[in-house]
């Protein structure tokens, strides 16, 4: 049984066939699905991954559009891939509109096709890509660096390349196309010195002064391509260049990957001869940096000349330090020198674990011993691990290398490579940052950084702090803030980080000791005062006892007592003042120290390193405010760190006897900080705090992420007031997907109403889901559409109702048809039975007659005497036969009459059913139109945005009834938009934008006057159809380059369409279109006048 017979065998099984058809008739995806003949957008097919479908359509030459830009409310500026300044200068003032889903974009689409695909493309769509448009197609292929398509264009369609295309493709970085073109002009380029000088001017003639910032990566790619791939000799004389500065690289070395640093050094080595004068000037300290003429680029406020000279002098001094500092032999030993290529390759070997890759082993043979196979597999695994480690090392940032994660030799090489690149970085900004980093990181020297910070012009842009490098400094602690910069440049140096924290802990201990000493001094002073007071009291008692014996002594004692009292008072006052001062100083010191400690703690929390956090000594008397807790939670990244924070907060509250716990705000702070991964952990492990604060949660004040709402809806039973935590219509911070909205709806209370989030823009797909899968919510009015989108929402509803009514009506038709077939079968059976009965009667009569005749004959022969009797018998028989015949005839007539009556009745029933079905079809259509007409209100008419969305959806599902309704409404409506009827104009805009030629022709065939009215110019003072004065539908057709649409429009009129290209923002697409119609004389170039 072949495949065809198998299919028929299965298809004839009624049960299986019905199951298959039921899936085909499932219209849950009706609005989002497309019919084959309604798929004609290349961008749509590429975006949704239908590469094979596009390939088949191109091979068949079916109608396709190659660009679809919805530019209704955005003027005529094309949108697409951002373009650099370098690329733009090849546009000649006409920017090219590129699409990530372009048919030529090799990053996404072209990888799925071969050269045959482009053969079919250029051959079947020659109006777009060949006829009068080859040069534009070439430029586009170069922009996308699609060498495969360019080769097809050149070799299969006789397109001639020019050498200028090589320079364009090279400068914009399309190296595959550039190399293909180079090979076609190789001899000419290698023999012509001017071409080579032009190439090197492209590579080196740029600067930040020209606002052309070329990244180090692009610069290295250019040099590698020219020297290694094209094998063009390196330039040796700076005089051959238009302008040349030795500082090629606009980069911060510490932020480079090791691989990028090596590429930069390699590029400099390739140009060693060009840099020889510069290197010499460094070594002999003759290099003098001059301030550029266009000073305003670097500094808007021109400083005094003396300030500039001083700053340049300081910078020249720094640059000269890179050269030789000795004399004689020492001078040659210390001078700045670039390595050669062989020396550079030996450096690479050192970074490859100081060994060559292991030699490749022979392939395993089936007869090999299992131990040998296992040994070879281990070697292969080791080799793979070494390669991974090597790649990981090459991807490591320069600032992350230290003596703990590299060998001493590798670390010293990193420093050497850093210094090799340093003088070739921009001297006015990058050099300063690179110099400061090297001095601080590798020499712990901040002097130059402090001095250069005061400069106006010659200064860096990067801010450095000792905490970034793990350099502990008492003086700089005041600048320690929670900026997540702690240990930024010593991430892998764990011991250095621990030492830094321990140094801070020592400061904490010294502060505690000083506070204790102050308290001890105060206690000693108080004790002395008490002793003095006691002595004075004793003196007074003695004086009193001797009072009766000697008056003079009493007087003396009284004086002494007074003096002692005064002294005691003075001592008490002085001690009180000292105590107050000491207390104030202690409070200020504690306050500053606590502030710095919290800042360090916040930075450590951000690093998510529990080991370091536990090293930090946190005093028991440290109190955390709600602001502190909010800051901690905003930085936390892991459950372990959260648990640590929670414990130190609880400990602080217990030690300081805080009655109202701050842990009740944790839930709200986790929600505000978008820490959805911690919410479930908090509920499970700290349930008392969770349930004590859950009632205070209110999400109506701002937007929250889907992760937060997911936790809320998963635990909705915990939240008593649903209105306070409802996600819909509350604003979800990042636009949710339809699947996320579904997730929330499935967990929402069934009696709660909802609407879309305020910032939700994918409302069309949500409307489709709602209408097809949650229609019950619409019936019960649980969902209400947002104002302004009502028409689109109800269009989905009415269209579904219309389709349901049609399906029901078709089902009724099928039932009636089956009933009619059954009636016809019954009538036929009755007729057949009557016919058989009549035949039987006739046959019986004939037999009787024959028998009678035979009897008569026999009687005649046997007995002549019985003639009379026989005659009588014959007569009787004849009479009987006649009677029988008459009866049979009557029966036949009666049966025929009955059958005719039955047939007439059946025919009448069939006619009645057909009439009823026709009436139902008309009623369904009229109801559909009536429902839609009720929503054509003022808001819909004055909102072209939602009108376009509704019409676009109707066009996508080929709803010609709605299209007719729009055009009928256009006949009576007086509402204008851009000087055109809002209904017909909007429809024409949509059709021109999506390139729907089929519906465009349909509309013109039924409403030619309205179409013509919307295509005519509305210019007040000109009769010509210029780009900015022609109808929006023509503008959009031109913008998108829809040749077929515009050709159909232009053929409707005798006059030509005038294109004023000087006022036209041309893109690749409409340049193709303009060229096509200029050469076919369907349009006129208004610039030629």
PyMOL commands that set and color helices and strands:
alter all, ss='L'
color gray80, all
select helices_A, chain A and resi 3-11+14-24+36-38+42-47+51-60+85-88+110-112+115-124+126-129+134-143+147-156+164-171+175-184+186-191+193-204+208-210+216-229+238-240+253-255+258-270+272-283+295-297+305-320+329-334+341-351+370-394+398-400+408-422+430-443+447-452+466-469+474-479+494-545+551-607+610-615+626-635+639-655+662-672+676-685+687-696+706-714+716-718+722-725+738-746+763-773+775-779+790-862+864-933+938-941+944-956+960-972+982-994+997-1006+1008-1015+1027-1029+1032-1040+1043-1050+1061-1063+1068-1079+1086-1088
alter helices_A, ss='H'
color red, helices_A
select strands_A, chain A and resi 976-977+980-981+1057-1059+1083-1085
alter strands_A, ss='S'
color yellow, strands_A
deselect
rebuild
show_as cartoon
